[in-house]
Every structure is written in C-alpha cells, then in structure tokens.
C-alpha cells in the first residue's frame, strides 16, 4: 500500500517565491557579515597587533640594555640567594 500526498496547487506559488527570496536574503546577509568580520580583522586587529608587537620588542630591548648598563657600572651582579641549612 502506498500513500502519496499531492497538493491541489502544483504551480510555483507566491509562497515558494518568498521562501526562496528569504533564503537568498539570509545567504547575502551571512556573506556580508563574514566579509565585515574579515575586513575588521585585516584592517584594525592585525595592524594593532603588529604595532603592539613591535613596541613590545623595543621596550624589552631597552629594559635589557638598561639592566646591562647598571650591571657594568657597579660591578655587582644582582641576584637572590637562598640558604638552606642541612642538620
């Protein structure tokens, strides 16, 4: 036994048209959102990260150079010692 459902209206109706248009609008909106996220990442986030990385590099180099000059001036090595007593 086979049951087949068939609508009385077999033409492409107005509901199918609007359904297809909604799917197309959702697809276009999703593509625009993804494109906007990529552009923000490329033109805002990436340059900020690059500038921050370069600034951090120079900051660390300056701090290391200052620490080396301080060490050369007084001839004392700055260090912490822990004394452990064995009994």
Buried (B, 14 or more C-beta within 10 A) or exposed (E): EEEEEEEEEEEEEEEEEEEEEEEEEEEEEEEEEEEEEEEEEEEEEEEEEEEEEEEEEEEEEEEEEEEEEEEEEEEEEEEEEEEEEEE
